[in-house]
Amino acid sequence: MEDITPPSAGLAGSQVHGDPKTALALLDDFEDKFGRNLTEPENQQTLSNFYKGSPPKWINYYIAEEQNTPLVKRNGYNHIIQQIKKCREMKRIFSYINLFHQPGSGGSTLAMQILWDLRKDFKCATIKPVNAETAVIADHIIKLFTVGGPNDQRTLLLLDDNVSEENLMESLNMEIAKQEINATNPVAILLNTKRKHTIVAGDPLSLRSNLSNEELNNFKLKEAEMKLSHSDEELKLFHGFNLMKNNFNKKYVANLSSIKEIKDYWRGVLTGEESILVLPKAEDVLDYEDLIVKLQVNVERKHAFFEKYLIYSKPSRYKSEPSHIQRDVDMCCSKYLLQHSKPASSCHSIMDRSFPGLFSCLDRGYCSYFLERITEHTRKKHEEQMSEVNAAMNYVLSNIVLSNKDETSQVLRTLTDLRGILWRFVEKIYQSPEFFLLVLLLFWPNEPQHQHLHFKVDLNSIVENMKTAFDQKYKKYFRSRYLRPLFFLGQDTGLKRLVHSWKVHSVHTKHRKNPKQKRKTWANLDWGNNQLWKDSDIQNLLLRVRGVFKKQQLFAYVEDKEIAIYSDQAFVSYQGPASFFLGFTIKGPVAYDIKFEQDGEGAHVDKFMESKEDLVCRAAAILCKNHNPVTLNPVTCLTVRFTAAPGSYECSVTGLRWESSIEVELEYCWSNWELVSEVLEREQYHPGGPLLDITVIRGTLNAVHLPHFLCLGSESPLSDAVRVFHDEDVGASFETCSLSRFHAKLLQPTFSPKGVLVKNGFRVKAHCEILIYHVLAATLTLHIYIIPHDFKMKEAVEKERSDKCLKILKPNPKSSLQMKSWYKLRTLQKTKQSDYNSEITPTSLKLRYNTATTNVFEVYINNPEEDFYLQLTTEKDNEVVWEVPIRLNGQKGCSSSHAVCFVDKYMNELTQKVRLVSPIADDLKPLIGDEKYSIIRGCATPQEQMRTLYSFLQGVPKLKVKFYESLQKNEPLIVEQLQRNRQSSGFTSDSGKL
């Protein structure tokens, strides 16, 4: 046994699916998995790779069986099958069979064939190469044996090439005794494949590198079968098959070795380490001409990919690739594509650069003279290939790069010239992200000169097309990586306004004395570092662009349009004007160093954000400690994906919190309790918060905090009633947790759809919110929603009401409300002595958590005369739980009068703030006619358009109402801000005036 070698690579590469936390991989549903995913060409290619000598894979056996073309079996096949059946008949708990084989003799292939053919009679599995203790493997064997119940206790047939059969037998016997397993069939049979260099002939459980006459005949028959579907040239490449067909013939092996030597030689030629003149047999060169071409093409293709991969992106905002990776890629290019080629014959030149290669010239420290040579080279290429978009792009980019190094260079073209070069290709479809990047750079208007731009480009379409092109070309490669900014908009004019990100780095580090700062390179610069943007040199270099947040989406103002852009930072929950530096990644325009601006009254807009303290019931306030995580605010929760440095974080959209001590990447989204309603009903639970589907893509979390709306001051202690729901593949489970004021905490969590549940029968109070909406109708109609503090439910209500209603912000109940209790709503006169004349539907409601239907009152008042109060009481004992005033401010007939008053009062503010005048004019066109519509559209600036529009509104109340409705649709943020002004005499959301 002394010449037994380490485990073979065959089994390690042949594992199929299975739970990654187990030590076994089961074959049961293997056919379903691959039968749906492989095409016929893929089947043929997979088998071809096997015949060429690739290690055996389970898919090889599946395809051979499906096509009724079985693989050749070694003579030991039938004997081992008989031995396995005998082991099962012996009724021993555990048995093992050792299959010894010389390297390359087909031992792994034979063992896998046996497992594949017996998978219907046994529970067949392989032991994964995870270095697990035999006790762990034994435990997993027992679980796999007992799964399915007493009627499916088939013996496990295990395949392995490393585990100690004696230790496994001992551990398995101990585990069976420990779990009191009463098995009528053997639990497991182990087929152990062991490499051995010296094997005695004649042993049926030992395979040698020598075939019998019967085996050689079987290989000849298989070759005849293969000729029906493969050409002679293809068969010559099946070295693994041919080696065995030739009975491991030494001459054939030597020929294969010489082929390898020639391939290695040509690799030496390509790297410049060998000379083509020293090849002893010149005729052999022509035989491998295809190999030379393929090697070079592969090098070009891989080098092009890595150039883009390393320049456009990096692992994360805080982490960069080791510097040697870029050096290795450059060395590969130099050796394989440049050094070996003669200038007269090579299609490669040091002047030839790809798009990312041109971009990186500044970071490589090239001097102005060399950059001028490159620019002239790209000019000649462009003039030779006027119809080629890539040649035009490279020439445009080389000008931009050179201008960032030497803005006085005589070879530079003007910005107008470069626009003309690129304009010829703008209308063509299927362009690359790089093309759209150049279009955005060249055609982004430069205020105030934008009116002189002769080329009209729809920037919104360009941004959308760029994202589509990025998704198609790069998304699957850059999915988890941070996209570097490539360019920024600067304060200067012409080409000088296009600032290379290397120049930002250069300006930032130019006068730095700190050695650590001096070591910072463009490649490892942290673009999220606030110190970078505070640098006065950077602030003087880059242009601050104005924009606005709407529904947590950031827009940049461009003329009278709003261009949707990305944000490089997590921003606070915010609606309103902002400014930022505008950068461009390979995906599109991105805002950096976002500053939230003040509204017209000088008050910061986020003062109107609801405070979470309003939701805190007094009973729970003393039970919880303050927690201040970093707030993350994604633009949506359809699916949110974050890469975050170590720390504590909270998502403002979902309420989800997490803690990590390492960098993590995770993805999460809302799920729906309705999907698991049967499980909850069966287990007697009801929701205590939203259901979230969470996936950790990279890294691990120390803890996750799931949002809930439960009040810790409820009558019954919640520790016994609350559980966290897990929706896993194997079924639902319910886990205990620790509760804080708004979250349920899990340590070292695993991930699946999760949410907080409460056991039925417990009396639970909930932190609640009351949302009030004024319906835009001829009479006063209010919709009052009473919902638990659930992010998803609130989002659903706001989305439903945003288009047709005005929201009135009022304080929430100071104390928590009893779930499943009845409440009624009243309207009281100003004095609170009697009821106000109104219709309320329904007269009372039961407070429930239901994502399908919401708890809502409708209040209808015909021609209201004075201010009034809304009051919520318990139906059982009339306890007042919430009361707020609604002020009319002397207005009668709410909706139309309010609209006219609003339009008149805020004429100056609207004239200055409204930018989307064109779509508003579109809405008014049926009422004002084509002539007035054309006059409005013909004005040069949004302010002039608004002044002209207002001149047409005078004396026409109906037109003002229509204008107001269009404002709500197109500029809802401005309307809401003005309504929130406490000094306003019109409808204000924070004071509730109508």
Beta strands, then each sheet from edge to edge (+ up, - down):
strand 1: 24-26
strand 2: 94-101
strand 3: 123-127
strand 4: 156-160
strand 5: 188-195
strand 6: 206-207
strand 7: 313-314
strand 8: 482-483
strand 9: 487-489
strand 10: 498-500
strand 11: 544-550
strand 12: 553-558
strand 13: 561-567
strand 14: 576-584
strand 15: 589-596
strand 16: 630-632
strand 17: 640-644
strand 18: 647-651
strand 19: 657-660
strand 20: 664-670
strand 21: 685-687
strand 22: 692-698
strand 23: 703-707
strand 24: 722-728
strand 25: 731-735
strand 26: 738-739
strand 27: 743-747
strand 28: 753-759
strand 29: 765-766
strand 30: 768-775
strand 31: 780-788
strand 32: 805-808
strand 33: 817-818
strand 34: 822-829
strand 35: 839-841
strand 36: 845-846
strand 37: 856-861
strand 38: 868-874
strand 39: 880-886
sheet 1: 1+ 3- 4- 5- 2- 6-
sheet 2: 7+ 8-
sheet 3: 10+ 9- 14+ 11- 12+ 13- 15-
sheet 4: 16+ 18+ 19- 23+ 27- 26+
sheet 5: 17+ 20- 22+ 28- 21+
sheet 6: 17+ 20- 22+ 28- 24+ 25-
sheet 7: 29+ 33-
sheet 8: 32+ 30- 31+ 37- 35+
sheet 9: 36+ 34- 38+ 39-
end
